[in-house]
Amino acid sequence: MASRLYTWARWAADRRGGVIAVWLLLLAVVGGLGITLHGTVTNQFTVPGIESQRAQELLEKKFPQASGGTARVVFAAPEGARLAEPRTRAAVDTSLEKAAGIPGVIRVTDPVKARTIAPGQRIGYADVQFEDDAPDVPESSKQALSDAMTEAREAGVQVEFGGSAMQPKTEVGGPAEIIGVVVAFAVLAFALSSLVAAGLPLLTALVGVAIGVLGVQFFSRFVEMTNTATVLALMIGLAVGIDYALFIIVRHREQLTDPEQDVKDSIARAVATAGGAVLFAGATVIIALAALAVTGIPFLTVMGVAAAATVLLAVLVAISLVPAVLALLGERMRPRTRRTTARAPGAWGMSWAHTVTRRPLLVLLAGTIGLLALAVPARDLRLGLPSFASQPADSTQHKSYDLLTEGFGPGFNATLTAVVDTDRATAGERAGIVTDLRRTLAADPGVTVVSEPVSNADATLSVIAIVPKTGPDAQATADLVHRLRENAPEVADAGGSLYIAGFTAAGIDVSGKLSDALPLFIAVIVIMSLVLLTIAFRSLLVPVKAALGFLLSIAASLGATVWVFQQGHLNGLLDIPSAGPVTSFLPVLLIGVLFGLAMDYEVFLVSRMREHHEHTGDAARAVTYGVASSGRVVSAAALIMAAVFGGFVFNHDPIIKSIGFALAFGVLIDAFVVRMTLVPAAMTLLGPRAWGLPAALDRITPDVDIEGAKLPPRAAAALPEPEGEKLTTTR
């Protein structure tokens, strides 16, 4: 593979103008399609087959009036005043009359007639029902609804909005994300000691991620996609795009420290060696992301495929556009200070390598115990979807949540919906089935209020609202959902079908579906990646060690995420409005993404160890050499990823915020604790056994040569010796 990559990179360098033009043309075409022909994205996470989704589909089919999006308009009179006061009520009535005239609105409730005013008479609400499903309600209708409340506001009434139709939009590109990119540039400038060289990974990564994200936006025209999919593609594409270019550029500049090194030959050799590691690292990330499809959850599958496509683009950019731009820059990429010993590893890297390999067993035990301690909070992990309580404190959604809690109690924001299908029962039996069920539901100790049933035209489908005593994020509410569903067999015996639905129930269903899919998902990505790493390193112990280290990183990252987002620590520092369950699909996403990124560092670090072992046969020196020569670039790559992911921690969207935190923390732990500390210690303890492969397996394992051992002699002759040490080289 190294020889083919060498030939390919030499071709790209020789035809640099054409290669750059092709990428710019691709950017223009995909960009035009993504900007002009993009589809719409949703912020609702639906899963076919779960009970809450079946109920929604039943409502759309038999009771469409009850299936459209709802905007809940919450009114709060000034302190000491009441909504029933003549002037206040007149202003509210006028506003609601205007809301009823908005195109697409089919029903507006009256707070007085519907008895939706809280006991204190200060807080109440009206439901505005749209004919469109919640994700399809246009922004113009939402703005018109807000404008219709002008009279109420002028009368001194506080007006806030909640409901399924008023989900906030996810926005990226704010100051925090920009600061993350600036930090990444600063790390690049320090690692490469050149502003020109530091700008190159950012430039090429932006080309790749722009094509990827705009392409994802174009395909949203044909595939239902959540807004989280595009943000995830942006996060991962930018992070790996910078890192992959960095690895190749660092190798190129190391080689150019030899004053006699030809620029084009150096470019080709950098792609043949570091580029081979990029290919295998990228393949593990792509496999891990594409493996999200095994969960059987469409929105996760789309999310994984979108991010995997962006990573694929990052790999292609690294092995084609990067060498073309390096050839264009030519001698300007040659470091000003040239060493007499080509590519000698840094002294700090060698010092760290000696530190972690001097007492390898002690380092391994201490690091493992520390990571397990960080993982302890993960034992209390609870999954769910974020409620409006997780929105920013100054958002209208969060304010409406707080007002409803103040007026009606915490359970009001967790309202459940019992959907009763009595199509199999006779006309005379239907009313009795629904009445008996309502009585049973109201008797549950976890229920505060059960509404009167609302039926469709032929009375074959009825809807009952259930208000729990506890909020949407409470474990008691999840227990209540399961208890209410236990009434389904009794309803079935009477000739009906019972479904417990609503936003809270949907979150519980999604979490259960993901929990069931998790073991298969982990098995798929671990097995496939073990195969890839076995091929890359021609070893069994190295891939197993890599996977075990990854499991420690995942456990520590999940523990930290639970500690912050579920248990409520650091809420003020990270601007987290309210503690609550961890986003239901975060563990699956974290496992998939972090596994791929962890294998990035494993490949780049261990490939340098194997490279030295191939040329010297000295296993102990190979470990110190690998850490010394790769430590700086792996550290820089991890800091860049953490900076990019960390920028999203301050995004207002609670899902994006938690994903950014989990990935940033996981990358730092995996790179600096697992790969830079535990891996060298483990490799030292394994010694020569680390590079062993059973004879039968050795015969069927392809030799891909990602280290470039089979390149022309010049590449082998250029191997550096660590500063202050003399290595014995055997040919």
N, C-alpha and C positions, 0 to 999 in steps of 0.2 A: 504493500500500500504506500509506503514511504516513497518508493521510486516513481509510482504513478502520480502522487501528489507533487513530487519535485517537477516532473514533466509538465503537469497542469499549471503549476504556479509560474514556471518559466514562460509558458505560453501566455499567461495572463499579464506578466510583466512586459513581455515583448509587444503585446497588443493592448497596452494600457488605455489608450484613447478609446478604442472600440469597446472594451469592457466597461469603462466608466460611462460611456454613452448609452450602453444597453441598460445599465442600472438606472440611470436618470430617466430614460424613456419608460422603463417599467414603473418608476415612481410617478411619472406624469400620467400614464394610462390608468393605473390602479387608483391614484389619487383622484383623477377626474370621475371615475366610476363611484368611488366611495363617497365623494362629496355631493355629486349630483343625483345618484341613483340609490342612495342608502335607504334601508328600511327603517322600521321603528323597533326600539328595544323595550323590554318590559322590566319592571322591578318586582314582579310576582314570580314565585318559585313553585311551579306546578309539577306534580308527579303523577303520571297516569296510573290508575289502579288503586291508589290509596282511597280510603273511605271518604275523606273530605272532598276529593276531586270527583268521585263518583256522584256525590250529592250535588256538586256544582253543575255537573253535566246533566243531571236529572232536572234541576231547576231550569236550565237553559232550554231543555226540551219541552217540559210540561208546564212551567210557570215562569216564562221569560220576564214577566214584570218584576219578579223577585230576584233575578239573577244579574241585573245590570249593576254598574258601579254606583256606589253611594258616597255622597259627600255629607259628612255630619257637621252642621254649623252649630257651634257652641256659643251661647250668649251668656255674658256675666254682667249683671248690673253693678254700678259702683257700690262700695261698702256702705251698708246701711240702707240701700235702696232695694226695690223689688222689681222683677220683670213685669208684674201685673199692674204696675202704676200706669195710668192712662197714657201719658206722653211716651213712656218707654214702650208700652205694648203697641201703640200706634206706629212707632218707628220700626219696630221689629216686623209687624204685619206688612208694612209698606215694602220693606226689604225682601220679605219672603214672596210677596206678590211679584216683584220684579224677577226674583229667582225662578218663579214658575214660568215666566215668559222666555227663558233662555232656550234656544234651539237644542233639542236632545233631552231636555228635562221632562220626565213623564209624571212625576209626583213630588209634592212638597208637603211635609207634615206640619201641622200647627202644634206648637209646644203646649198650648192650653188644652186643645181638644184631645191631643194624644197623651196628655198627662206626662209630659217629659220635662217637667219643671221640678227641680230638687226640693225637698222639704223646706229649706230655708227661703225659697222663693227668689233667690238671687241668681241661681245658675239653671240654665235649661238648654235644650238643644232641639234642632229640627233636622230631619233627614231629607236630603235632596236626591232623588232617584233619577239616574240617567238611563237611557235606553241602551247605550253602549256598555260593553264590559269595562271594568275599571281601567285596564291598560289602554283601552281605545278611546277613552274620553279625551277630547282634544284640549290643548292648553288654552285655546281661546275661550272654551266654555268655563274652564276653571277661573280664568281671569274675569270673565263676565260675572261669575258668581261672587267673586271678591268685590267687584265694583258695585254689585247690587246691594251690598251691605252698607253702603255709604250713609244712608239715613239712620241706621242703627248706631253706627259709630258716632255720628254727629249728635246723637241723643245721649252720648256718654256711655254707651254699652260697649263692653269689650267683645270683639268677635274673633273667634279662632276656628280653624278648620281641621277636621280629622276624617276618618272613613277611608274605605278602600280606593276611592277615586282621587284622593288627595295625597298619595304617596309622593314624597319629595324626589326630585331628580338627582341622580348621581353626577357630580361635577368633579373634574380633575384639572390640573394645571394651575392650582393656586400657589401662594407664596411658599408653602411647606414643600410641595413637590419640586418647585424650582430651586429651593435651597438644597434639596437632596442632590439635584444634578450639579449644582455649584460645588458641593462638597466632593462629589465624585470627580469633578475636574481637578480640584485641589489635590486629591489623592493621586490622580494620574500624573499631575505635574511633579509631585514629589517622587513618585516611583520611577518616572522616566527622565527626570531632570531636564526637561525640555518642554516649553509651551507648545511648540509645533507638534511634537510627538504626542503630547497630552490631548491636544484637540482632535487628533486623528481618530482614536477609538470612539469618541463622542459623535463625530461627524458620520462615520460609517454606521454606527449603531442607530443613529437617528434615521438614516436612509432605510435600514432594514425594518425598524419598528414602525416607521411611517407607512411603508408598503403593507406591513402586516396588519396594523390597526385599521387602515383605510380599506384593506381587502375584507377584513372582518365586517366592517360597516356595510360594505356592498353586499355581502352574503346575508346580512340580516334582512335583506329584501326577500329572501327565499326561505330562510330558516328562522323559527322563533328563537329569540336570543335575549338573555338578560343583560342589563347594562353592566353587571359585574364581569361578564365575559370580555368586553372590550377593555375594561380597566385592568383585568388580569393579564391580557395579552400585552398591554402597554408596560405594566410593571416588569413582567418576566422578560419580554423582548428587549427592553432597554437594558436591564441588568446583565443578561447573558451576552447581548450584543457588544457591550463595552468590554466585558471580561474576555470574550473570545478574541476580539481584536487585540486586547492588551497582551495576551499570552504570545501571540505571533509577533507583535511589534517588539516586545522585550527580547525575544529570542533573536530577532533580526539585529537589534542594536547591540546585543551581546557579541554576536559574530562580527559586527563591524568594528569592534575594538581592535581587531587585527587589521593593521593598516594595509595589508596586502589582500584583504578579502574583497572580492568583486561584489558590487551591490546586487546585481540580478541573481548571481549565484547564492548570495546570502538570503535574498527573499525566497528563492525556491527551497533552500534548506530549512528556513524557518517554517514554511508551510508544510514541508515534508515531515518535520519532527513535531513542533508545537501544533501544527494543523492536524496531524493525525490524532493527537490527544483531543483536539477540539471536536473532531468527527465522532470519536467514541463518547466523549462527555456529552455532546449534543444528542447523540443517539439515546443515551440513558434518560436524558430529560424528556425527549420526545416520547419514548416508551412509557415513562411514568405518567406523563400528561394524557397520552392517548388511552392509557389503561383506565382512565376515569369512565370509559365507555362500559366497562364490565359492571359498573354499579347498576346499569339498567335505568338510570335517571336521565332523561333527555337534556335538561338544562345543564347538568354536570358534563355530559358527553360533549355538548356544543362548547362549553367552557374549556374543556381539556383540548379538544381538537383545535379551537381557535388559538390557544396559547402554544400548542405544539407546532402549528403552522408558522407562528411568529418565531419560534426557536429555530425551526428549519431554515427560515430566511436568514436568521442571525448566523447560522453555520455557513450558508452559501455566501453571505457577504464576507465572512472572515476568510474564506479560502479563494475568493475571486476578486471582490472589490478592494479588499485590504492590500493584497499584493500589487494590484494595478496602481493604487494611490501611492504605495511605497516606492514603486518604480518611477512614478511621476516626480516624487520628491527627491529621489536619488541620493546624492551625497549629503543633503541637508539632514538626513536621518542618522548620519554617522556621529557618534558621541565626540565631543571636543577633546576629552581626556582619554587617551588611548593607553591601555595597559600593555605591558610587555608580555604578560601571560594572558592568553586569550580566554575570555569568559570566566575569569576566576570568581568563585562564589564569594559573597560578602563576608566580612569578619563577624558581623552580628549574627548572621545566619549560622555560621559555624559554631559560634559560642552557644546559641540556643540549642543546636543539635547535640553538642556535647552535654549540655545541662540535662536534657530529657533522656539521653541514652546512658548517662553515667549510673543512674539507679532506675532502670526501666521498670522493675516490678513495683517499686514504691510509687513511681509516677502513674503507672497504670491503675493501681489500687486507689490512690488519692483522687485521680480524675474521675474514675467510675463512681466512687462514693459521692463525690460532689455533684455529679450529674443526676444520680439517683435522688439526692436530697432535693434538687431543684424540681424533680418530677413528682414529689409527694403530693402537691395540691391536685394533680391530675386524677387522683383517686376519687375526688368529689365532682368530676366533670359532669355537667348537665348540658344537654343540647336543646336548641330551640331557634326560632327566628326572632330577630329584634323587634320589639314593639315600638310605639311612638315615644315611649319613655327613654329610648336610646338615641332619639334625635337630639340635635343641639338644643340647649335650654332656651335659646331665644327664637327657636323655630315655632311656627304656628301649630305644627303637629304636637310638639312637646307641651305647649301651653294648653292645647285642647285636652290632652291626656291628663294634665294636672287638674284642670278645672272639673272634668268629669269625675275624677277620683275624689276631689273635695266635695262635690255635690252629691254623688251617688254611691261612693264607696269604691275600694280598689278593684272589686270584681267586675265593675261595669265595663272596664276596658278589656275584659276577657270574655265578653258575651259570646256564648255558644249558640249554635243553631241546630235544632232537631228537625230534620226533614223526614216526613212520614209519607211513604208511598202506599196508598190503600187501593191500588188499581185492581188487586185480586179479590178484594172484599166486595160484598154487595152494597148497593146504595144505602140500605138501611143500617149496615154494620159500620160504615166509615166513621160517622160522628162518634160512635161509642168507642172505637179503637183509639181515636185521637184524644178523647176526653179522659179515658183511663190512663193513657200514657202521660198526659199532662199531670194528672194527679200523682202518678208514680215519680215523675221527675221532680215535682215540687217537694216530695217527701224526703229527698236526699239531704243529709245534714250539710253538705257543701254548697247547697243552692240557696240563693237569697230570694230571687224572684223568677217566676215563670210566666211569660206573657200568654195572652189569649191566642189560640191558633188562628192563622191566616191561611185560607185555602184558595186554590185556583178555581176556575169557572165551573168545572164538573166535580169538584170536591175530591179528586183522586190524589191530590198532593197537598199536604199541609206543612206549614212552617211554624215552629215554636221557638221563641227566643228564650234563652236560659242565662241568667246572670249569676255567676259563682260568687262566693264570699271572698275569694282571694284573687289576686291580680294575675295577669297573663304569664308572668315569669315565675310564679310560685309552683313548687312541686305538688302542692295540694290541688292545684287546678288540673295538672296532668293526671293525677290520680282520679279526680272527678270525671274527666273525660272517659277514662277506662271503665269506671263504674257505670256511667250512663249507657255506655255501649253494651253492657251486660244485659240490658233490657231488650236487645234485638231479638233473641229467640222467642220471648214471650209475645212480642208484636208479630213475629212471623207466624206463630201458631194461630193468631187471631185473623190472619189474612193480610198483614201489612209488612212493610220493610222499613226499618229505622236506620237513619244515618245521623251521626253527630258531626257537624261541620263547623265552619267559621275559621277565622284567622288563627286562633290559638290551637284549635284541633288540627289544622293543616300543618302547623309547625311541629306538633307531636308526631303526626303521620310521616312527615319528611324525615324527622330524626330517626324514627324506627326503621324506615326503609334504608337509610344510610348505614345504620348500625348493622343491619343484616348483610349489607353488601361489603362491609369493611374487610372481613377475613379473606374473601376471594380477591379483593383488590390488592391487598398487601401481598398475597401469594403470587399473583401475576407479575407485579412489578419487581419483586425480589428475585423470582426465578429467572425472568427474562434478563434482568440486569446482571445476575450472577453469571449467566451464560456469556453475556457481552464482556464482562470483566475477565472471565476465564480465558476467553479468546485474546483479549488485549494483553494480559500479563502472563499467559501460559502458566497459571498457578491456580490451586484450589484454595489455599489458606488466605491469600490476599483478598479475593472476593468475599469470603466468609467474614473475615475481619472487618472489611468495609461495611458489610450489611449490619453487623453487630454494633459498630460505631454509629451507624445511622439510626438504629433503634434507640440508642441512648440520646442522640440529638433530638429525636422526635419526642421522647418522653420528657426531656427537660423543657423543650419549647411549649408543649401542651401544659406542663405544670405552671410555667410562667404566665401563659395566657389565661389559665383559670384563676391564678392568683390576682391578676390585674383586672380582667373583665368580668369575671363571675363573682369574685370575693370583694372587689371594689377597692383594691389598693392602687395608689398612684392616680386616682381618678382626676384630681385637680391638675396634676402635672401634665397628663395626657389628654385633658379636656374630654373626659368620659362622663356624660350627664348622669348615667344611672348604671349600677351593676345589674347583671342579668345573665341568663344562660349563654354559653358560647354558641356562636352561629352554627347551625346544625351541620353544614357541609364543610366547615373549616378543617376538622381533623382529616377528612379524606383529601381535601385540597392541599393541606400542609404536608401530608405524607407523600403525595404525588410530586409536588413541586420540590420540597426539600430533599427528597431522595435523589432526584435528578441533579440538583445543585451540589449535594454532598458528593455525588460521584464525580462531578466536575473536579473538585479539589483532590479527590482520591486519584483520579487519572493523572492530573498534572503533577502531583507530588510523587506518586509511586512510579510514574513513567521515567522520571529523572533518576530514581533509585535503580530501576531496572536497566536503564541506559548505562549507568556506571557499572552495574554488576555484569552486564553483557561484555564489557570491555576489560574488566579487571578480575572478575570472579570473586571479589572480596565483598561478602555480604554486609559486614559491619561498616566498612568504609562507604558502601553504597548508600546506607541509611543516612549517615552524616552528610554525604555529598548531596543526596536528594533534598534534604531539608535546607542545607546551606544554599543550594543553587535555586531552589523553588520557593523558599520561605518568603522572600520579599514580594514576589509577584503574586503568590497565593494570598498573602496578607493584604496586599493592595486590592486584589480582586474581591476578597470578602468585605473589605471596608466599602468598596464601591457598591456592591450589592446591598449592603446594610444601609448605606446612605440613600440609595434609590428606594428601597422598600420602606425605610424609616420616614421618608418624606410623606408617605401615604398614611402614616399613623395619625397625622393631624388633619386628615380629610374628615369632613362632617358626616359622611355616610358610615354608620356603625359597622357594616359588614366590611367595607374597604379598610377601615381603621384597624379592625381586629386581624384581618389578613396581613396587612402591612406589618403590624407588630410581631405576629407569630413568625413571619418569614424573616424579618430583620433579626430577631432574637435567635431564631434557629440557625441562620447563616453564621452569625458571630460565634455561637457555641460550637457549631460543627467545624468551622474553619480553624479556630484558635485553640479549642480544647480537644476536640476529637482528632482532626487531621494533623495539626501541627504539634500536638503533644502526645495523645494516646497512640496514634499510628506509629510514630518513630519508636516509642517504647515497645509496642507489640512486635514491630518488625525486628527490633534488636533481640528480643526474647526468642523469636522464631528462628533467627539466623538463616543459614542456607536453606533450611526446610521451607522457608517462605516461597522459594522459587521452584519448588518441586511439582511435578505433574506425573501421575501414574502413566506407565508406558502405554497402556491401552488407550487412555484418553489423549496422550501426547500424539499418537498416530493419527487421530481423527480431528484434532484441533488445528485449524488453519493458522499459519504463521503470518500474521498481518504486519509485523515489524513497525509498530507505531513509534519506536525509538529511533528509527533511521539507521540501524546497524548495517544495513545492506546498501547504504548510499556509497558513492565513490569514496576512496580512501581519505580524501581531504576532510570529510565530516568526522571520521573517526580520529584523525590526527589532531583535530582542534579541541579535543576534550580538555578542560582546564583541571588544574590541581588546586585543592583548597589552599587558601593562604596559610602559610606557616607549616604546611605538611607536604610530604612527598609521597605520592602514591605509586605503587609498583604496577606497571601496565604490562599485561600479557597479550600477545598477539595470537 
